[in-house]
Amino acid sequence: QSGLGTAAVIVMDKSTDVVKAIARLSDFYQHESCGQCTPCREGTGWLAKMMNRFGKKKIKDHDGFGDLF
């Protein structure tokens, strides 16, 4: 069985804190992941943790975070 994704569109203006928005989305996807594939099962939790740390300024580029982009 295969999932189809969210089919979602999110609109943000210039006042949106992008880091906080990504952190919230990461938390959501971590919770809602069906766990069928390794990237979702393992990656969503890792990304949520990294984004929350980054948003709290507890992570620096030398922690490997910059390698994601």
N, C-alpha and C positions, 0 to 999 in steps of 0.2 A: 504494500500500500504506500502511496506517495502523497505527500502534502503539497498543497498548491501555493503556499505562502500567504501573506496577509492582504495583498492587493490594496495596500494603504498608501495614501498620499498625506504628507504632513507639511503644512505651510507655516513658516516662521518669518517674523519680521526682524529688523535689525536689532531690536531690543532683547531678543531671545538669547539666553546664555546657552550656547551650543554645547558646551561640555556638560552642563546639567541636563540638557535635553537628551543627549546621547546616553548619559548615565541612567536616566529614567527608562529610556527605551531598552537599554541593555538589561536592566533589572526585569522589565516586562518580558522580554524574550527568554531570559533565563527561566523565569517562572512558567512560561507558556510552552516552552520547547517540548515536543513529544519525545525527544531522546532517541529517535530512530537512527540518526547519523552522528558520527563522532564530532564533526565540526559544531553542530548545534549542542550536543550533549556536553562536550568539554569546553568548546569555545565561548559559548554564551556566558557561562559562569566566570571564566577568566576575564572576558572583556568587561563584564559588569564590575568585577573587583578592580580592574585597572582604571576604568573610567571614574568610579567612585573615589579612588585614591587620588587620581589626577584632579578631580573637582575640589578635593579638600587640600590641594597643594602638598600632598604627602608623597608625590612621585616626581622624579626629575627625568629629563631625557636620557640620562646615562643609565636609567633603570631598564632600558630597552624599549620604552614606550614609543620613542620616535621611530623605531624600526617598523612600526605598523603602517606608517603613512608614506 
